[in-house]
């Protein structure tokens, strides 16, 4: 196991220790019960303060990616190898049990309800855990594997997000940067113990599907709550809130122990605290807040992120499509049986020589295309499949980043993406491509491309010269889609991404894929 903590600079660790223990030294001020005054209270470590202190101490970048527990990232060079660490930051008592590491509410409601209902039905009338586990073992295993697939997909998506596309050689498939993930944990000692904060670290790994073993239900009353383990960790799933918890083996992951000395009179400390007494006084100036806009990813069936799923873009001029069909027929006349070849050619003519304009037409086109490709797959001839696919599909990595209600957005924020999207004194969009071009930085990888706003109503953001690489990275790596697999809302729920945020900086625009909580939408939401 590669321990990140051992590789961090000593002076930075000392700063982090100082921030955490100084905060914890005031714990007695937060004792709520009268009996607490007669006991040794446990040190308090506020989780939000911990995250901020960690980022400040180690020059870490705050992540908070989607529905995963990544809170920060750190670049580290070891033996000339560049490693980028994704870090899940947690704090919980040394005596605490399993900890929440993920939640799958939207996924479970859509995909796992039938399995959970079957477990409930099977368990009715049973009075022992042994009987419940026996009758539900296969269902537990099926559900555990489904949980693992979603969990792993989120981890993989987050890792690809931080790698970026500039750090990937898409010809060889290798990455120029090694991404590793760890949990960094602070564990305060319990009440009436010597006040300490213990530092722990453990691996942040995908669930190994091949080694999953079902341990069984947690109790007779709730048979849909069960535990399982793989070669790395032990997990618990609770169905009511669709949470995945993990055992951190608290005492076995301890790396350091930090003693905490409580301030004699914490209330007196706060009482005497004032701006005038501070060594470092706060300068009363308002920092400029960067302008940002976030919105939900709107899935269209044949455009946007699913642009590749639309009808072929093959040229029609000078009967080019008819000529391509004829060439295919001639090339394979001695390879494919006449009956099968006639079937393929008939479908190619339907798909390529008709105009599919309405949504109903496009749905029919997709159905015919699927029928054709399923027929072609039986030949086990990759060249045939590639030749037909290149005719009936758009490029597999084609996509567009869409601005919802773009006309209204540009009217309200005409200088967000570029100096001014409109011709001065007019409501007409500028046509010069250079006037529509800007630097686009992807977070957290910090990859930068030249991009521009394009199409009618300037509704699309497109890259200059990197469109295929960008599309492959977003569709294959971030959204974890196979070639020609449409993006769906179910898929977004699985990977924990449902929105994007653009933030305006002095010389570039930042883009980050995010999770937007519908019940707690951000202040910069654009609808």
SEDRENLO-64228 format. One record per residue (C-alpha): x, y, z; chain. Coordinates in pm, 1 decimal. Last residue first. Example, Ala and Ser with C-alpha at 12.3 -4.5 7.8 and 13.67 -1.06 7.14 Angstrom:
BEGIN
       east      north         up   chain
     1367.0     -106.0      714.0       A
     1230.0     -450.0      780.0       A
END
This chain:
BEGIN
       east      north         up   chain
    -3264.6     2741.5    -1605.2       A
    -2932.3     2878.4    -1483.0       A
    -2815.0     2786.3    -1132.6       A
    -2562.2     3028.3     -980.3       A
    -2706.8     3016.8     -629.3       A
    -2669.5     2639.8     -614.8       A
    -2975.1     2409.9     -601.8       A
    -3065.8     2244.3     -273.3       A
    -3356.5     2008.8     -339.2       A
    -3248.8     1939.1     -697.9       A
    -2895.7     1858.2     -571.7       A
    -2664.5     1944.7     -859.3       A
    -2372.5     1705.9     -918.7       A
    -2080.5     1854.1    -1108.1       A
    -1879.1     1845.8    -1430.0       A
    -1641.4     2141.4    -1426.0       A
    -1567.4     2404.4    -1688.8       A
    -1338.9     2702.9    -1635.5       A
    -1340.5     3003.9    -1868.3       A
    -1013.4     3180.7    -1942.2       A
     -804.1     3496.0    -1911.9       A
     -944.9     3684.1    -1614.2       A
    -1164.3     3400.4    -1486.7       A
    -1526.0     3314.8    -1567.5       A
    -1670.1     2998.8    -1412.8       A
    -1875.8     2748.4    -1611.8       A
    -2052.9     2474.4    -1413.8       A
    -2186.6     2146.1    -1545.7       A
    -2470.0     1921.9    -1435.8       A
    -2595.7     1570.9    -1365.4       A
    -2287.1     1380.9    -1252.7       A
    -2300.4     1101.4     -993.9       A
    -2181.6      816.9    -1217.0       A
    -2497.0      610.1    -1175.4       A
    -2736.4      905.4    -1176.3       A
    -2589.1     1026.7    -1505.0       A
    -2631.6      678.0    -1652.5       A
    -2996.3      667.4    -1547.8       A
    -3044.1     1009.6    -1707.6       A
    -2930.6      859.1    -2036.7       A
    -2627.4      899.5    -2264.3       A
    -2662.2      689.8    -2578.0       A
    -2424.1      396.9    -2638.5       A
    -2266.0      442.0    -2982.3       A
    -1922.0      342.7    -2848.8       A
    -1945.8      234.9    -2485.8       A
    -2022.5      498.3    -2225.5       A
    -1829.5      567.9    -1903.3       A
    -1964.4      924.2    -1874.0       A
    -1625.3     1074.0    -1786.5       A
    -1404.4      826.0    -1974.1       A
    -1590.1      714.8    -2287.0       A
    -1820.6     1012.1    -2354.9       A
    -1614.8     1298.6    -2210.9       A
    -1269.8     1173.8    -2314.5       A
    -1381.1     1054.1    -2656.5       A
    -1559.8     1379.7    -2728.7       A
    -1258.9     1589.4    -2627.4       A
    -1025.5     1377.9    -2838.9       A
    -1261.9     1405.2    -3137.0       A
    -1319.9     1779.4    -3093.8       A
     -957.8     1877.8    -3036.4       A
     -892.8     2112.1    -3332.0       A
    -1103.7     2401.3    -3208.0       A
    -1349.0     2290.2    -2943.6       A
    -1721.0     2349.1    -2960.6       A
    -1965.7     2528.2    -2731.8       A
    -2316.6     2514.5    -2873.7       A
    -2624.2     2739.0    -2848.0       A
    -2491.9     3041.7    -3035.7       A
    -2854.8     3114.0    -3129.4       A
    -2783.0     2902.3    -3437.9       A
    -2444.6     2733.2    -3428.1       A
    -2123.5     2829.7    -3245.5       A
    -1956.3     2946.0    -2928.2       A
    -1580.4     2890.8    -2941.7       A
    -1312.9     2676.2    -2782.3       A
     -934.5     2675.5    -2758.9       A
     -831.2     2403.0    -2517.7       A
     -692.5     2387.5    -2164.4       A
     -641.4     2087.0    -1935.8       A
     -662.2     2193.8    -1570.7       A
     -735.3     1831.9    -1463.4       A
     -991.4     1937.9    -1197.6       A
    -1135.5     2116.2    -1384.0       A
    -1140.5     2174.9    -1759.7       A
    -1002.2     2503.7    -1888.1       A
    -1160.2     2675.3    -2190.4       A
     -971.0     2956.9    -2359.8       A
    -1197.8     3173.2    -2577.1       A
    -1319.2     3210.5    -2935.8       A
    -1630.8     3395.2    -3054.8       A
    -1450.4     3707.2    -3179.2       A
    -1201.9     3482.2    -3359.7       A
    -1490.8     3314.4    -3542.4       A
    -1613.2     3641.1    -3692.7       A
    -1991.7     3620.1    -3711.5       A
    -2088.4     3841.2    -3418.5       A
    -2444.6     3775.4    -3308.0       A
    -2720.6     4020.8    -3399.2       A
    -2890.5     4219.3    -3122.8       A
    -2718.6     4536.4    -3241.7       A
    -2540.4     4842.4    -3107.4       A
    -2206.4     4658.5    -3101.7       A
    -2231.7     4319.9    -3282.4       A
    -2326.6     4069.8    -3014.4       A
    -2125.0     3804.0    -2829.0       A
    -1923.4     4067.6    -2648.6       A
    -1581.0     4021.3    -2489.4       A
    -1622.2     3643.9    -2494.7       A
    -1780.2     3373.3    -2278.0       A
    -1950.4     3598.3    -2023.6       A
    -1976.1     3922.9    -2218.7       A
    -2337.7     3902.1    -2339.9       A
    -2473.3     3778.4    -2002.9       A
    -2849.0     3852.4    -2006.5       A
    -2883.7     3860.5    -2384.6       A
    -2644.3     3566.2    -2415.2       A
    -2846.3     3357.5    -2168.0       A
    -3182.0     3443.5    -2329.6       A
    -3058.5     3336.7    -2670.6       A
    -2889.4     3026.7    -2524.2       A
    -3196.8     2881.5    -2355.5       A
    -2977.4     2594.4    -2239.3       A
    -2611.6     2623.5    -2347.9       A
    -2511.3     2296.0    -2516.5       A
    -2176.1     2118.4    -2514.3       A
    -2180.8     1932.4    -2845.6       A
    -2079.1     1575.0    -2915.8       A
    -1914.2     1356.7    -3179.0       A
    -1705.8     1069.7    -3045.9       A
    -1872.9      785.8    -3238.1       A
    -1856.2      975.4    -3568.7       A
    -2208.5      984.8    -3718.2       A
    -2369.3      651.1    -3783.7       A
    -2513.2      485.1    -4094.6       A
    -2210.5      499.7    -4326.1       A
    -1922.2      453.2    -4082.9       A
    -2117.8      172.9    -3915.4       A
    -2153.4      -13.5    -4244.2       A
    -1780.4       -7.0    -4313.0       A
    -1690.6      -86.5    -3950.9       A
    -1932.7     -378.7    -3928.9       A
    -1806.5     -525.6    -4255.6       A
    -1446.5     -480.8    -4142.9       A
    -1520.0     -644.2    -3806.3       A
    -1656.7     -962.5    -3962.7       A
    -1829.4    -1173.9    -3698.9       A
    -2111.0    -1227.2    -3950.8       A
    -2382.4    -1228.4    -3684.2       A
    -2310.4     -865.8    -3600.0       A
    -2451.0     -754.8    -3937.6       A
    -2806.0     -855.6    -3845.3       A
    -2784.5     -670.0    -3513.9       A
    -2645.6     -370.4    -3702.8       A
    -2936.7     -370.7    -3949.2       A
    -3205.9     -399.6    -3681.8       A
    -3038.8     -120.7    -3483.9       A
    -3038.1      101.0    -3793.2       A
    -3405.4       27.6    -3859.8       A
    -3499.8      115.9    -3500.3       A
    -3283.6      429.3    -3504.9       A
    -3448.1      545.3    -3828.7       A
    -3794.8      487.1    -3680.4       A
    -3703.3      702.9    -3380.7       A
    -3570.4      965.5    -3621.6       A
    -3896.3      970.0    -3817.5       A
    -4102.5     1010.1    -3499.3       A
    -3873.4     1292.9    -3385.8       A
    -3929.5     1464.1    -3720.9       A
    -3672.7     1507.1    -3998.5       A
    -3542.3     1172.0    -4120.1       A
    -3468.2     1234.2    -4487.0       A
    -3448.6      911.9    -4688.8       A
    -3163.5      787.5    -4909.6       A
    -2926.5      682.3    -4631.2       A
    -3137.7      468.9    -4398.9       A
    -3372.4      312.5    -4653.1       A
    -3090.4      256.7    -4903.2       A
    -2869.0      103.1    -4637.2       A
    -3151.4     -128.6    -4531.8       A
    -3197.2     -256.5    -4887.6       A
    -2818.5     -299.2    -4920.1       A
    -2799.8     -510.9    -4603.0       A
    -3088.1     -740.9    -4705.2       A
    -2948.1     -777.9    -5057.8       A
    -2610.2     -873.1    -4906.4       A
    -2772.8    -1139.7    -4690.1       A
    -2951.8    -1299.0    -4984.8       A
    -2642.6    -1266.0    -5206.5       A
    -2410.4    -1436.6    -4952.5       A
    -2138.0    -1203.5    -4826.1       A
    -1774.4    -1213.5    -4941.6       A
    -1795.5    -1230.5    -5322.1       A
    -2036.7     -936.9    -5356.9       A
    -1860.9     -756.6    -5072.0       A
    -1673.0     -481.4    -5255.8       A
    -1944.0     -444.2    -5523.9       A
    -2225.9     -391.1    -5272.7       A
    -2015.1     -151.6    -5068.8       A
    -1932.1       44.2    -5384.1       A
    -2300.6       62.2    -5478.1       A
    -2392.0      195.2    -5131.7       A
    -2115.4      456.5    -5152.9       A
    -2230.6      563.1    -5501.3       A
    -2590.0      607.0    -5385.5       A
    -2466.1      820.6    -5098.2       A
    -2252.9     1041.3    -5324.4       A
    -2548.7     1118.1    -5551.7       A
    -2374.7     1430.4    -5680.5       A
    -2433.1     1599.8    -5343.1       A
    -2571.8     1381.1    -5064.6       A
    -2275.8     1406.8    -4825.6       A
    -2261.3     1167.9    -4530.1       A
    -2380.4     1324.7    -4205.6       A
    -2561.9     1005.0    -4102.5       A
    -2865.6     1033.9    -3880.3       A
    -2833.7     1120.1    -3513.4       A
    -2672.5      908.9    -3241.4       A
    -2335.0     1084.3    -3261.7       A
    -2500.6     1405.0    -3136.2       A
    -2590.1     1227.4    -2812.3       A
    -2408.6     1470.8    -2581.9       A
    -2581.8     1757.1    -2764.2       A
    -2798.6     1613.1    -3040.6       A
    -3002.0     1307.0    -3131.6       A
    -3192.5     1197.8    -2817.9       A
    -3143.5     1519.1    -2619.0       A
    -3019.3     1499.5    -2261.6       A
    -3017.7     1825.7    -2069.3       A
    -2724.0     1837.8    -1830.7       A
    -2842.3     2060.6    -1548.9       A
    -2704.1     2409.9    -1526.4       A
    -2430.3     2609.7    -1361.5       A
    -2324.2     2968.9    -1412.5       A
    -2022.9     3142.3    -1262.2       A
    -1893.4     3494.7    -1209.8       A
    -1586.4     3505.5     -986.6       A
    -1634.2     3684.9     -656.9       A
    -1413.7     3988.9     -615.7       A
    -1276.1     4011.5     -268.4       A
    -1436.3     4272.8      -45.7       A
    -1190.0     4476.1      154.0       A
    -1182.1     4517.0      528.2       A
     -834.9     4390.2      603.1       A
     -855.1     4129.8      876.7       A
     -593.9     4178.3     1144.9       A
     -315.7     3927.3     1196.4       A
     -199.5     3950.9     1557.0       A
     -559.0     3956.7     1676.9       A
     -637.9     4166.0     1979.6       A
     -822.6     4439.2     1791.1       A
    -1036.5     4179.9     1607.1       A
    -1166.3     4049.7     1937.1       A
    -1132.2     3738.3     2154.4       A
    -1169.7     3797.3     2524.2       A
    -1511.9     3630.3     2548.5       A
    -1410.6     3348.6     2314.7       A
    -1113.5     3257.6     2533.9       A
    -1321.1     3308.2     2849.6       A
    -1566.0     3053.5     2712.2       A
    -1282.8     2805.0     2651.5       A
    -1158.3     2831.9     3009.0       A
     -854.4     2612.7     3057.9       A
     -795.5     2561.3     2682.4       A
     -788.2     2186.1     2622.8       A
     -461.3     2015.0     2539.3       A
     -495.3     1770.3     2248.5       A
     -236.4     1499.8     2189.3       A
     -184.6     1404.0     1822.5       A
     -145.5     1033.7     1746.3       A
        0.8      921.0     1415.3       A
      -39.3      643.1     1157.1       A
     -359.9      470.4     1273.3       A
     -510.2      228.3     1017.7       A
     -554.8      -71.1     1253.7       A
     -751.3      119.8     1517.0       A
    -1025.0      232.0     1279.6       A
    -1092.8      -83.7     1079.5       A
    -1245.6      152.3      820.0       A
    -1564.1      -48.9      775.4       A
    -1758.2       81.3      479.0       A
    -2109.3      215.3      426.4       A
    -2319.6      220.6      110.4       A
    -2642.9      414.0      139.3       A
    -2975.5      350.8      -31.5       A
    -3172.8      556.5      223.3       A
    -3412.5      275.7      318.9       A
    -3193.0        7.0      157.2       A
    -2890.9        6.5      385.5       A
    -2581.4     -154.1      230.9       A
    -2280.9     -254.2      441.7       A
    -1925.7     -298.6      317.2       A
    -1607.3     -477.7      425.6       A
    -1282.7     -387.0      247.4       A
     -995.1     -508.3       31.4       A
    -1041.8     -868.9      -83.6       A
    -1418.3     -820.2     -110.2       A
    -1684.4     -790.4      157.8       A
    -2059.3     -809.6      209.7       A
    -2314.7     -676.2      455.2       A
    -2693.2     -658.4      440.6       A
    -2989.0     -426.2      492.3       A
    -3285.2     -564.3      296.1       A
    -3356.8     -808.9      581.1       A
    -3452.3     -523.9      815.3       A
    -3634.9     -675.9     1112.0       A
    -3424.6     -994.7     1111.0       A
    -3095.6     -805.8     1136.2       A
    -2776.5     -707.1      953.5       A
    -2844.2     -941.6      661.8       A
    -2571.2    -1163.4      525.6       A
    -2194.5    -1197.8      486.9       A
    -2202.6    -1212.0      107.2       A
    -1862.6    -1263.0      -56.1       A
    -1740.3    -1042.0     -339.4       A
    -1406.5    -1160.7     -483.6       A
    -1478.9    -1130.8     -856.0       A
    -1652.3     -795.3     -827.3       A
    -1355.6     -621.3     -664.4       A
    -1504.9     -299.9     -526.3       A
    -1309.0        0.0     -649.8       A
    -1041.1      116.9     -408.5       A
     -988.1      405.4     -169.2       A
     -706.6      260.0       38.6       A
     -658.9      349.2      402.0       A
     -515.7      633.3      607.3       A
     -539.2      729.2      972.6       A
     -447.9     1022.6     1194.2       A
     -552.5     1001.1     1558.9       A
     -676.5     1305.8     1747.5       A
     -611.2     1280.8     2118.4       A
     -778.8     1366.1     2448.7       A
     -686.4     1091.9     2701.5       A
    -1010.1      902.1     2734.9       A
    -1319.7     1000.0     2934.6       A
    -1523.8     1047.9     2617.1       A
    -1392.3      887.5     2297.4       A
    -1068.1      960.5     2105.4       A
    -1089.3     1179.0     1795.2       A
    -1036.4     1000.9     1460.7       A
     -901.1     1196.4     1162.8       A
     -909.8     1007.2      832.2       A
     -746.0     1038.5      491.0       A
     -901.8      793.7      245.0       A
     -683.0      720.6      -53.9       A
     -701.3      737.0     -432.7       A
     -435.2      696.7     -697.5       A
     -400.6      859.4    -1037.3       A
      -82.9      798.4    -1234.9       A
      -14.1     1064.1    -1498.1       A
       86.7     1018.4    -1860.8       A
     -189.4      766.1    -1919.6       A
     -171.3      476.5    -2162.4       A
     -434.0      389.2    -2422.1       A
     -166.3      354.3    -2691.7       A
     -336.7      572.5    -2951.3       A
     -542.8      769.7    -2701.3       A
     -233.7      891.4    -2519.3       A
     -391.5     1040.4    -2209.0       A
     -266.8     1331.6    -1999.2       A
     -409.6     1592.6    -2235.5       A
     -755.2     1434.9    -2195.8       A
     -801.4     1497.9    -1826.3       A
     -652.3     1284.9    -1550.9       A
     -883.1     1445.4    -1291.4       A
    -1197.1     1356.2    -1481.7       A
    -1064.1     1009.5    -1562.0       A
    -1028.7      945.8    -1188.2       A
    -1377.4     1076.0    -1118.3       A
    -1529.5      859.9    -1391.4       A
    -1345.7      552.4    -1263.9       A
    -1464.8      608.8     -906.9       A
    -1821.5      670.7    -1019.9       A
    -1819.3      359.0    -1239.6       A
    -1677.0      156.2     -952.8       A
    -1965.0      251.6     -723.2       A
    -2220.5      180.4     -994.9       A
    -2072.3     -160.7    -1075.7       A
    -2026.4     -242.7     -706.7       A
    -2390.1     -168.5     -623.8       A
    -2497.7     -397.1     -908.6       A
    -2261.1     -664.1     -778.9       A
    -2400.0     -632.9     -426.0       A
    -2755.9     -655.1     -564.7       A
    -2685.6     -981.2     -746.1       A
    -2503.5    -1123.5     -443.0       A
    -2785.5    -1027.7     -205.6       A
    -3037.5    -1184.0     -446.1       A
    -2830.6    -1502.8     -464.0       A
    -2810.1    -1523.8      -84.7       A
    -3177.8    -1443.7      -21.8       A
    -3308.7    -1787.5       83.1       A
    -2997.2    -1876.0      282.2       A
    -2947.8    -1534.1      437.9       A
    -3304.0    -1519.3      566.3       A
    -3279.8    -1872.6      707.9       A
    -2952.7    -1794.9      889.8       A
    -3081.7    -1460.1     1010.9       A
    -3358.9    -1640.2     1196.8       A
    -3732.3    -1582.6     1233.8       A
    -3867.3    -1616.0      879.6       A
    -4233.0    -1521.3      838.0       A
    -4169.9    -1282.6      549.0       A
    -3808.8    -1296.5      432.6       A
    -3875.5    -1399.7       72.6       A
    -4112.8    -1106.5       20.6       A
    -3865.3     -853.5      159.0       A
    -3584.1     -992.3      -57.3       A
    -3818.0     -978.3     -361.1       A
    -3899.2     -613.2     -289.6       A
    -3526.4     -529.9     -277.2       A
    -3464.1     -705.7     -609.1       A
    -3754.6     -526.8     -781.1       A
    -3654.9     -188.3     -638.4       A
    -3297.9     -204.4     -770.8       A
    -3313.0      -13.1    -1099.7       A
    -3506.8      312.3    -1084.2       A
    -3539.6      379.2     -711.7       A
    -3195.6      232.6     -649.3       A
    -3027.2      463.1     -899.1       A
    -3186.3      785.2     -774.4       A
    -3107.4      705.0     -411.9       A
    -2754.3      571.0     -463.7       A
    -2547.6      704.3     -174.2       A
    -2175.6      665.4     -114.6       A
    -1907.0      636.7      156.0       A
    -2111.5      622.8      476.2       A
    -1903.1      504.6      771.9       A
    -1911.4      175.1      961.6       A
    -1862.4      187.4     1339.3       A
    -1732.9      463.2     1564.7       A
    -1491.1      400.0     1852.5       A
    -1217.4      624.8     1711.0       A
    -1478.8      891.1     1648.2       A
    -1531.2     1015.9     1295.4       A
    -1356.4     1247.7     1050.8       A
    -1329.9     1193.6      679.3       A
    -1139.1     1327.3      379.5       A
    -1158.3     1123.4       57.4       A
     -844.2     1204.8     -135.1       A
     -769.5     1184.8     -506.0       A
     -395.4     1169.3     -552.7       A
     -218.9     1270.7     -871.1       A
      109.1     1087.1     -914.5       A
      389.3     1206.3    -1137.1       A
      669.9      952.0    -1151.9       A
     1020.1     1100.7    -1128.9       A
     1091.6      876.5     -827.4       A
      789.2     1034.3     -652.9       A
      621.2     1349.1     -783.1       A
      302.9     1443.7     -596.4       A
       -3.0     1632.4     -716.0       A
     -273.4     1661.0     -451.7       A
     -650.5     1626.8     -485.3       A
     -932.6     1709.6     -246.4       A
    -1277.9     1607.1     -127.7       A
    -1342.2     1280.6     -303.7       A
    -1639.6     1119.5     -132.8       A
    -1836.3     1027.6     -444.0       A
    -2174.5     1169.5     -535.6       A
    -2038.8     1430.6     -773.9       A
    -1680.4     1540.3     -717.8       A
    -1614.1     1738.5     -400.5       A
    -1282.0     1850.8     -548.9       A
    -1093.9     2105.6     -341.7       A
     -737.8     2142.6     -467.5       A
     -460.1     2074.6     -221.2       A
     -193.7     2325.0     -125.9       A
     -106.1     2087.6      159.5       A
     -191.4     2303.2      459.9       A
     -469.0     2508.2      301.9       A
     -647.6     2208.0      148.5       A
     -623.1     2008.4      470.1       A
     -742.8     2301.9      680.8       A
    -1041.9     2351.0      449.5       A
    -1139.2     1984.2      464.9       A
    -1091.6     1970.8      844.6       A
    -1295.6     2288.0      894.1       A
    -1579.6     2126.9      700.4       A
    -1552.9     1807.4      907.7       A
    -1545.3     1983.5     1246.2       A
    -1302.6     1803.8     1474.4       A
    -1418.2     1789.2     1836.7       A
    -1202.1     1631.1     2103.7       A
    -1395.0     1398.0     2336.5       A
    -1514.1     1545.1     2668.0       A
    -1340.8     1436.4     2985.9       A
    -1625.4     1402.9     3231.9       A
    -1781.0     1616.3     3506.8       A
    -1871.6     1900.2     3270.4       A
    -2025.8     1646.2     3034.6       A
    -2286.0     1570.1     3301.7       A
    -2446.6     1908.6     3232.7       A
    -2499.2     1818.6     2867.3       A
    -2397.1     2036.5     2575.5       A
    -2017.1     2030.7     2578.6       A
    -1927.0     2272.1     2298.8       A
    -1697.6     2499.7     2501.4       A
    -1506.0     2191.1     2614.4       A
    -1393.6     2136.1     2254.1       A
    -1177.6     2450.6     2240.1       A
     -850.7     2255.3     2213.4       A
     -996.5     2077.8     1909.1       A
     -949.1     2389.7     1693.3       A
     -589.8     2422.6     1812.6       A
     -539.4     2051.3     1749.1       A
     -663.2     2074.2     1387.9       A
     -476.5     2389.8     1288.2       A
     -152.2     2280.7     1454.6       A
     -164.0     1933.7     1299.1       A
     -217.6     2084.2      953.5       A
       76.0     2319.7     1003.1       A
      294.0     2031.0     1122.3       A
      191.8     1823.3      820.7       A
      294.9     2107.0      592.4       A
      633.5     2134.2      762.8       A
      687.6     1756.6      729.0       A
      620.7     1746.7      354.4       A
      374.6     1472.7      248.6       A
      520.1     1134.9      144.4       A
      438.5      942.9      463.5       A
       76.8     1061.7      450.4       A
       33.2      933.6       94.9       A
       93.0      574.5      199.5       A
      135.9      343.2      -98.5       A
        0.0        0.0        0.0       A
END
